Amino acid sequence: MTNNIVNRVLEHLNAMIGNENIVVEKNAVFGFDGTIRLKGIEFLYTSKNIVTNSNFGSVQKELMELQERTEKPILFIVGSIYPTLAKELVENGFYYIDAAGNCDIRAEDVLLYVEGKKNANNGIANNHKMKGRLFQVAGLKIVFELLNNPGLIQQPYREIQQVTGVSLGSINIVMKELENSNFLVSSEKGKLLKNKKQLLDRWAIGYNETLKPKLLKNRMTFKNEEIRREWSQITLPTETHWSGEPGASIKSGYLLPEIFTIYSNRNVGELVKAGFRPKDDGEIFVYQKFWIDISVQKTVPPLLIYADLMGSGISRNIETAQIILENELQHIK
């Protein structure tokens, strides 16, 4: 699929600067898809099918890691990307062009800027979906618990069912898909998760795309500015926890929250008693708690804080997600 995208992008570049000013080579620095010269200026390029808020964090993180390997400019070729996300990539020093011809490439003698073109190939947006059960709702709940508690992989399926609330049939299917996807290995000593960091990133994308949108209950705001300033001192109802920016602030002390994420099994009335009030465009997003354990912790598990930060598509949150990964999720690396 990405080869088709690259070919379409080359057609757009040809129309803009002429074929004689374009040279493409497939042999590239490790991690890149190839090299492209535009008017003699060499770019290393990498390509993706689609970028949305759900996977923007992992895409930007990957680009930043690639940039550390080279001093040459990076051209990001993408089938489809939201304009706001493309703008953020550019602000962070990357050049891009999409399959519709939208681009921002301003390096030395190359000055190309196009916006507002719609992508006619709707198939691009449909092909990035993850297949099978592994990253659908049941699979996402199972993988969440397995990453949260690595020892759970050794337990009988009935134990996993009690923890996840997922049927035995779905657990059996997901386990087979984990093994077929090279995330699970079975031996005489039992089962063991492998490639856990890759599994975490795949899970975070799947969670933000598939499960999280189904969990949104309502939006709220703080009753007054004083409560907002002292948000960390609020006594939350039972089975109610901070995630995202406030969760990261509590865990790392690094982030000053602007958007507030809460997971809760409680009704609006109990949240109102705690210091919130309903508001359609409020800065507090309240999600249904989807895991079973009853915890008195003020925050959700670090795994979920990481996913919420990565799914936000905001650079400062992505940076904080890496701090959470380093400090709170060592068992996954």
SULTABEL-V816500 format. One record per pair of residues at least 24 apart in sequence whose C-alpha atoms are under 8 Angstrom apart, sorted by the first residue. I is the first residue (numbers start at 1). J is the second residue. If there is no record, write none. Layout:
{{I	J} {I	J}}
//
This chain:
{{1	49} {2	47} {2	48} {2	49} {2	78} {2	79} {5	49} {5	77} {5	78} {5	79} {5	98} {5	99} {6	47} {6	77} {6	99} {8	99} {8	100} {9	77} {9	97} {9	98} {9	99} {9	100} {9	101} {12	101} {13	101} {31	66} {32	66} {38	110} {39	109} {39	110} {41	108} {41	109} {41	110} {42	72} {42	73} {43	72} {43	73} {43	74} {43	75} {44	72} {44	73} {44	74} {44	75} {45	74} {45	75} {45	76} {45	77} {46	74} {46	75} {46	76} {46	77} {47	76} {47	77} {47	78} {48	77} {48	78} {48	79} {49	78} {49	79} {49	80} {49	124} {49	125} {49	127} {49	128} {50	78} {50	79} {50	80} {50	81} {50	124} {50	125} {50	128} {51	78} {51	80} {51	81} {51	82} {52	81} {52	82} {52	85} {53	85} {53	311} {53	312} {53	313} {54	205} {54	206} {54	208} {54	209} {54	310} {54	311} {54	312} {54	313} {55	205} {55	310} {55	311} {55	313} {56	85} {56	310} {56	311} {56	313} {57	310} {57	311} {57	312} {57	313} {57	314} {57	315} {57	318} {58	201} {58	310} {60	89} {61	318} {75	105} {79	124} {80	119} {80	124} {80	125} {85	313} {130	206} {132	177} {133	170} {133	173} {133	174} {133	177} {134	174} {134	177} {134	178} {135	202} {135	203} {135	206} {135	207} {135	210} {136	206} {136	210} {136	211} {137	210} {137	211} {138	166} {138	170} {138	171} {139	170} {139	171} {139	174} {140	203} {140	206} {140	207} {140	211} {141	166} {141	290} {141	291} {142	166} {142	171} {142	174} {143	203} {144	203} {144	303} {147	196} {147	200} {147	303} {147	332} {148	301} {148	303} {150	193} {153	191} {153	192} {153	193} {154	190} {154	191} {154	192} {163	291} {163	292} {163	293} {164	291} {164	292} {165	292} {196	332} {196	333} {197	332} {197	333} {200	332} {204	306} {204	307} {204	308} {204	310} {204	311} {205	307} {205	311} {207	307} {208	307} {208	308} {208	311} {212	287} {215	287} {215	288} {215	289} {215	290} {216	285} {216	286} {216	287} {216	288} {217	285} {217	286} {217	287} {217	288} {218	278} {218	280} {218	285} {218	286} {218	287} {219	278} {219	279} {219	280} {219	281} {219	282} {219	283} {219	284} {219	285} {219	286} {220	276} {220	277} {220	278} {220	279} {220	280} {220	281} {220	282} {220	283} {220	284} {220	285} {220	286} {221	276} {221	277} {221	278} {221	279} {221	282} {221	283} {221	284} {222	275} {222	276} {222	277} {222	284} {223	275} {223	276} {223	277} {227	275} {234	274} {234	275} {235	274} {236	271} {236	274} {236	298} {237	266} {237	270} {237	271} {237	274} {238	266} {238	295} {238	296} {239	263} {239	264} {239	265} {239	266} {239	289} {239	294} {239	295} {239	296} {240	264} {240	265} {240	266} {240	289} {240	298} {241	297} {241	298} {241	299} {241	300} {242	298} {242	299} {242	300} {243	299} {243	300} {243	304} {243	305} {243	308} {244	304} {244	305} {244	306} {244	307} {244	308} {244	309} {245	305} {245	309} {245	317} {247	299} {247	300} {247	305} {248	305} {248	320} {248	321} {248	324} {250	299} {251	324} {252	323} {252	324} {254	320} {255	317} {255	320} {258	283} {259	283} {259	284} {259	285} {260	284} {260	285} {261	285} {261	286} {261	287} {262	286} {262	287} {263	287} {263	288} {263	289} {263	300} {264	288} {264	289} {265	289} {302	328} {302	329} {303	329}}
//
